[in-house]
Amino acid sequence: MRHTTLELSHPDATRERLAAFAEHIPGAWTGIKIAALLLFLEGQRPVWITEVLGLHRMSLNRWIHGVNETGLKALEPKLRPGRPARLTEKVRWELTEHLEQSPNKFGLPRIQWDGPTLAVHLKRRFGISLKVRQAQMWMHQLGYQLKRAGHVYLQAKSSQARQFQRVLKKTPKSGAS
């Protein structure tokens, strides 16, 4: 009987996507901290732990020193000061889906999304009032960038330019009799 090897083959299952997914789930980072400390207690090298879990060396050092000083309480997430973000997870997911579509679909007379268009859309759809700059920051956080239209000046061939000059010289001046 042949044993098949275990393989994770789904295209979404990358280190970057899993780390980003852990940011959206409450308590996931606490689990990563615990896993890192368990690996450290098992004798794994800190460099190997940080590479495998996609961490920074200083994060692991901070966690170890914190546990040494205050115990396991150091692993608990701390409340962050400041006003809570209005971009909740539900709004973030819906907004990501909306930005993949044309603003015309939502009754906005634009071809592509920009700060003013997004600010109007957020006010109409979610009741969130933002200034244009903050809407632009939200678009940037979601991975979108404003690409301004570039102008390209067409150059005529020298023979065509001379022909155009001849035509101009033959054209009578306005008001001439």
C-alpha positions as CSV (number, residue, x, y, z in Angstrom):
1,M,0.0,0.0,0.0
2,R,1.5,3.3,-1.1
3,H,1.2,6.4,1.1
4,T,0.5,9.6,-0.7
5,T,2.4,12.7,0.5
6,L,0.5,15.6,1.9
7,E,0.5,18.6,-0.4
8,L,-1.1,22.0,-0.1
9,S,-1.8,22.9,-3.7
10,H,-4.6,25.6,-3.7
11,P,-3.3,28.9,-5.3
12,D,-4.7,30.9,-2.3
13,A,-2.5,29.0,0.2
14,T,0.6,31.1,0.1
15,R,2.6,32.4,3.0
16,E,1.7,36.0,2.2
17,R,-2.1,35.3,1.9
18,L,-2.2,33.2,5.0
19,A,-0.4,35.9,7.0
20,A,-2.8,38.5,5.6
21,F,-5.7,36.2,6.5
22,A,-4.4,35.9,10.1
23,E,-4.7,39.7,10.4
24,H,-8.4,39.5,9.7
25,I,-9.2,36.8,12.3
26,P,-9.4,37.8,15.9
27,G,-6.9,36.0,18.0
28,A,-5.0,34.5,15.1
29,W,-1.8,36.5,15.9
30,T,-2.0,35.3,19.5
31,G,-2.0,31.7,18.1
32,I,1.1,32.5,16.0
33,K,2.8,34.0,19.0
34,I,2.1,30.8,21.0
35,A,3.3,28.6,18.1
36,A,6.5,30.6,17.9
37,L,7.2,30.2,21.6
38,L,6.4,26.5,21.5
39,L,8.9,26.0,18.7
40,F,11.4,28.0,20.7
41,L,10.8,25.8,23.8
42,E,11.3,22.7,21.6
43,G,14.8,23.9,20.8
44,Q,14.3,25.4,17.3
45,R,16.6,28.2,16.3
46,P,15.0,31.7,16.3
47,V,16.2,32.3,12.8
48,W,14.4,29.2,11.6
49,I,11.2,30.1,13.5
50,T,11.1,33.6,12.0
51,E,11.6,32.2,8.5
52,V,9.0,29.5,8.8
53,L,6.3,31.8,10.4
54,G,7.2,34.8,8.3
55,L,8.1,37.0,11.3
56,H,10.7,39.6,12.0
57,R,13.5,38.6,14.4
58,M,12.7,41.6,16.7
59,S,9.1,40.4,17.0
60,L,10.1,37.1,18.4
61,N,12.7,38.7,20.7
62,R,10.0,41.1,22.0
63,W,7.6,38.3,22.7
64,I,10.3,36.2,24.5
65,H,11.4,39.2,26.7
66,G,7.8,40.1,27.4
67,V,6.9,36.6,28.6
68,N,10.1,36.6,30.7
69,E,9.1,39.8,32.4
70,T,5.3,39.6,32.8
71,G,4.4,36.0,32.0
72,L,1.8,34.8,29.5
73,K,-0.2,38.0,29.9
74,A,2.3,39.6,27.5
75,L,0.9,37.6,24.7
76,E,-2.6,39.0,25.0
77,P,-3.5,41.7,22.4
78,K,-3.4,45.2,23.8
79,L,-6.1,47.7,23.2
80,R,-4.9,50.3,20.7
81,P,-5.7,54.0,21.5
82,G,-7.5,56.2,19.1
83,R,-10.8,56.3,17.3
84,P,-11.9,52.9,15.9
85,A,-11.7,52.6,12.2
86,R,-14.8,53.0,10.1
87,L,-13.6,50.6,7.6
88,T,-14.9,47.4,9.2
89,E,-14.3,44.0,7.8
90,K,-17.7,43.7,6.3
91,V,-17.4,47.1,4.6
92,R,-13.8,46.2,3.5
93,W,-14.9,43.0,1.8
94,E,-17.9,44.7,0.1
95,L,-15.8,47.6,-1.0
96,T,-13.2,45.3,-2.5
97,E,-15.9,43.7,-4.6
98,H,-17.3,47.1,-5.6
99,L,-13.8,48.4,-6.7
100,E,-13.4,45.5,-9.1
101,Q,-16.5,46.7,-11.0
102,S,-17.2,49.9,-12.8
103,P,-18.6,52.9,-10.9
104,N,-21.2,53.1,-13.7
105,K,-22.8,50.0,-12.2
106,F,-23.5,51.9,-9.0
107,G,-25.0,54.9,-10.7
108,L,-21.9,57.0,-10.7
109,P,-21.0,58.7,-14.0
110,R,-17.3,57.7,-14.0
111,I,-15.2,55.2,-15.9
112,Q,-12.8,54.3,-13.1
113,W,-12.7,54.8,-9.4
114,D,-11.0,57.8,-7.8
115,G,-11.1,59.5,-4.4
116,P,-14.1,61.8,-5.1
117,T,-16.1,58.9,-6.7
118,L,-15.3,56.6,-3.8
119,A,-16.3,59.2,-1.2
120,V,-19.7,59.7,-2.9
121,H,-20.2,55.9,-3.2
122,L,-19.4,55.3,0.5
123,K,-21.8,58.0,1.5
124,R,-24.6,56.6,-0.6
125,R,-24.1,52.9,-0.1
126,F,-22.7,52.6,3.5
127,G,-23.6,56.0,5.1
128,I,-19.9,56.7,5.7
129,S,-18.9,60.3,5.3
130,L,-15.3,60.8,4.3
131,K,-13.1,63.4,2.8
132,V,-11.6,62.7,-0.6
133,R,-8.0,62.2,0.8
134,Q,-9.2,59.6,3.3
135,A,-11.1,57.8,0.5
136,Q,-7.9,57.8,-1.5
137,M,-6.0,56.3,1.5
138,W,-8.7,53.5,1.8
139,M,-8.2,52.7,-1.9
140,H,-4.5,52.5,-1.3
141,Q,-4.9,50.2,1.7
142,L,-7.0,47.9,-0.4
143,G,-4.2,47.7,-3.0
144,Y,-5.5,50.2,-5.6
145,Q,-3.5,53.0,-7.2
146,L,-4.7,55.9,-9.2
147,K,-3.1,55.8,-12.6
148,R,-3.4,59.2,-14.3
149,A,-3.9,59.3,-18.1
150,G,-0.7,60.0,-19.9
151,H,-0.6,62.2,-23.0
152,V,1.4,61.1,-26.0
153,Y,2.3,63.7,-28.7
154,L,2.3,62.2,-32.1
155,Q,5.1,63.3,-34.4
156,A,4.5,63.6,-38.1
157,K,7.0,62.3,-40.6
158,S,9.1,65.0,-42.1
159,S,7.5,64.5,-45.6
160,Q,4.0,64.9,-44.1
161,A,5.1,68.0,-42.2
162,R,6.3,69.6,-45.4
163,Q,3.1,68.7,-47.2
164,F,1.1,70.3,-44.4
165,Q,3.2,73.5,-44.6
166,R,2.5,73.7,-48.3
167,V,-1.2,73.3,-47.8
168,L,-1.1,76.1,-45.2
169,K,0.7,78.4,-47.5
170,K,-1.9,77.8,-50.3
171,T,-4.9,78.6,-47.9
172,P,-6.1,82.1,-48.4
173,K,-6.0,84.4,-45.4
174,S,-9.4,85.2,-43.9
175,G,-10.8,88.6,-44.8
176,A,-8.7,88.8,-48.0
177,S,-10.4,89.8,-51.2
